[in-house]
Amino acid sequence: MAVIKTKGVEKTYNPDKIPVRALKGVDLEIAEGEFTAIVGPSGSGKTTLLNIIGGLDRPTGGYVEVGGEDISQMSDNELIDFRKEHIGFVFQAYNLIPVLTARENVEFVMLLQNRSKAERDARVKELLHAVGLEDKLDKRPSELSGGQQQRVAVARALAPKPTFILADEPTANLDSASTANLLDIMARLNREEHITFVFSTHDQRVIDRARRVVTLVDGVIDKDERRE
């Protein structure tokens, strides 16, 4: 079953001035449980595609279905609610809230979902244990290494039990050891809990671990390679 489906997705920036066609009709389906890397040179459209799949940007043409719903037709408020319930994000810059502890950062989305305190506490402990940070519950981002901050970001993305995780260059600021550790965690979650991961990346370390590699060139899919 496809959890993500794009059909004829186009994106043009500055249409009234000097138009830039970032995407030129992208058809893509990603099934539940896939571990997919979207790759390509700078300017190929990979981050644009990830942002459109995640409802952070809107296509100029075509449509995007997530879990069978056409998110390209949703209002801004509907998109906010949909993202909150269905999509987990991991960003290159971590995007943790600096004044909150690891526990509070992971808990934040669940507060917006009006989850009970007992449910929030149990989920936070479960996730920080899963990413190997059960002893860092009360540490703020400034007290954590880059690799530890990114693991908190993964736990936060998983907290609302999303349909899938979108990760935009999640290893760009990490050293080799932190990258390997993070990818081990994501691969285990994918394998054991069937969580769907979609990466936008140019990091060969991520590409080597992906079971599917979709290559964009000049806004179109150039290759789509599946691996066992």
C-alpha positions in Angstrom: 0.0 0.0 0.0 1.3 3.4 -1.0 1.5 5.8 2.0 2.8 8.6 -0.3 1.8 9.2 -3.9 2.6 12.1 -6.2 1.2 12.5 -9.6 2.5 15.1 -12.1 3.9 17.2 -9.3 5.3 20.5 -10.6 6.8 23.5 -8.7 7.6 26.8 -10.3 9.1 29.6 -8.2 8.8 33.3 -9.2 6.2 32.5 -11.9 5.5 36.2 -12.5 9.1 37.3 -12.8 11.9 34.9 -13.8 10.3 31.5 -13.4 12.4 28.7 -12.0 10.9 25.2 -12.6 12.1 23.2 -9.6 9.9 20.1 -10.3 8.6 19.2 -13.8 6.0 16.5 -13.3 7.1 14.0 -10.7 5.3 10.7 -10.3 6.3 8.7 -7.2 4.8 6.1 -4.9 6.3 5.1 -1.6 4.9 2.1 0.2 4.6 1.5 3.9 7.8 0.4 5.5 10.2 1.7 2.8 13.6 3.2 3.6 14.0 5.6 0.7 16.7 8.1 -0.2 15.8 10.9 -2.6 19.1 12.1 -4.1 20.5 14.4 -6.7 22.8 17.3 -7.3 22.2 20.7 -5.7 19.2 22.3 -7.5 17.8 19.0 -8.6 14.5 19.5 -6.6 15.0 16.9 -3.9 14.3 19.2 -0.9 11.4 20.9 -2.8 9.9 17.5 -3.4 10.3 16.5 0.3 8.7 19.8 1.4 5.7 19.2 -0.9 5.3 15.7 0.3 5.3 17.0 3.9 2.9 19.8 3.2 5.4 22.5 4.0 5.1 23.8 0.4 2.4 23.5 -2.2 2.8 22.2 -5.8 2.2 24.5 -8.7 0.6 21.5 -10.6 -0.3 17.9 -9.9 -1.3 16.4 -6.6 0.0 14.7 -3.5 -1.7 11.9 -1.6 -0.7 11.0 1.9 -2.5 8.0 3.4 -5.1 8.3 0.7 -5.8 12.0 1.3 -5.1 14.7 -1.3 -3.1 17.1 0.9 -2.6 19.6 -2.1 -6.3 20.6 -1.7 -6.2 21.2 2.0 -6.4 24.6 3.6 -3.4 25.9 5.6 -5.1 25.0 8.9 -6.1 21.6 7.7 -2.5 21.0 6.6 -1.2 22.0 10.1 -3.5 19.5 11.7 -2.7 16.8 9.2 1.1 17.2 9.6 0.7 17.1 13.4 -1.0 13.7 13.2 0.6 12.0 10.3 4.1 13.4 9.4 7.3 13.4 11.5 10.1 15.7 10.4 13.9 15.5 11.0 15.8 18.5 9.8 19.5 19.2 9.1 19.6 21.9 11.8 17.8 19.7 14.4 15.3 22.5 15.1 15.0 21.6 18.8 13.5 24.3 21.1 16.6 25.5 23.0 14.8 26.4 26.3 13.2 22.9 26.5 14.8 19.7 27.8 15.1 16.5 25.7 12.0 15.2 27.5 10.1 18.4 26.8 11.1 18.6 23.1 9.9 15.1 22.5 6.7 15.7 24.4 5.8 19.0 22.7 3.8 17.6 19.7 1.9 15.3 22.0 0.9 18.3 24.1 -0.6 19.8 20.9 -2.4 16.6 20.3 -3.9 16.8 23.9 -2.5 13.4 24.9 -2.8 12.6 28.6 0.2 13.1 30.9 0.5 9.4 31.6 0.6 8.7 27.8 3.1 11.4 27.2 5.5 10.3 30.0 5.4 6.7 28.8 6.0 7.6 25.2 8.9 10.0 26.0 10.7 7.4 28.1 10.1 4.7 25.4 11.5 6.9 22.6 14.5 8.3 24.4 15.4 4.8 25.5 15.0 3.7 21.8 17.5 6.3 20.7 19.9 5.6 23.6 19.3 8.9 25.5 17.3 7.7 28.5 20.0 9.3 30.8 19.6 12.7 29.0 16.0 13.3 29.7 16.6 16.6 31.5 19.4 18.0 29.3 18.8 21.0 27.1 20.1 21.0 23.5 23.1 23.2 24.5 24.2 20.4 26.8 24.0 17.7 24.1 26.4 16.9 21.2 25.2 17.3 17.6 24.6 13.6 17.3 22.6 13.5 20.5 20.5 16.5 19.4 19.7 14.7 16.2 18.6 11.6 18.1 16.3 13.8 20.2 14.9 15.1 16.9 14.3 11.6 15.7 12.5 10.7 19.0 10.4 13.9 18.6 9.5 13.0 15.0 8.3 9.6 16.2 6.4 10.9 19.2 3.0 11.4 17.6 3.2 7.9 15.9 3.2 9.4 12.4 2.4 7.7 9.1 6.0 8.3 8.0 9.2 10.3 8.8 10.7 12.8 6.4 14.4 13.5 7.0 16.0 16.5 5.1 19.8 16.1 5.1 19.7 14.7 8.7 23.4 13.7 8.8 24.8 16.9 7.2 26.2 18.3 10.5 27.3 14.9 12.0 30.6 13.2 12.2 31.0 9.6 10.9 30.4 7.9 14.3 27.3 10.0 15.0 26.0 9.3 11.5 26.5 5.6 11.8 24.7 5.6 15.2 21.8 7.6 13.9 21.4 5.4 10.8 21.6 2.3 12.9 18.7 3.6 15.0 16.6 4.6 12.0 17.2 1.3 10.3 16.2 -0.7 13.4 13.0 1.4 13.8 12.3 0.8 10.1 12.9 -2.9 10.4 11.3 -3.7 13.8 8.4 -1.2 13.8 7.9 -0.8 10.0 8.2 2.9 10.2 8.5 4.5 6.7 11.5 6.8 6.3 12.1 9.1 3.3 15.4 11.0 3.2 16.5 13.9 1.1 20.3 13.6 1.0 23.6 13.9 -0.9 25.4 11.9 1.9 26.8 8.7 0.5 26.6 7.1 4.0 22.8 7.5 3.9 22.6 6.4 0.3 24.5 3.2 1.0 22.0 2.3 3.7 18.9 3.0 1.7 16.9 0.2 0.2 15.5 2.4 -2.5 17.3 5.3 -4.2 15.3 7.8 -6.3 17.6 10.2 -8.3 16.3 13.6 -9.4 18.0 15.5 -12.1 16.7 18.9 -13.2 13.3 18.4 -11.5 12.5 15.0 -12.9 13.1 11.4 -11.8 16.2 10.1 -13.6 16.5 6.8 -11.9 14.6 4.7 -9.4 16.7 1.9 -8.0 15.4 -0.8 -5.5 17.7 -2.9 -3.4 17.2 -6.0 -1.4 
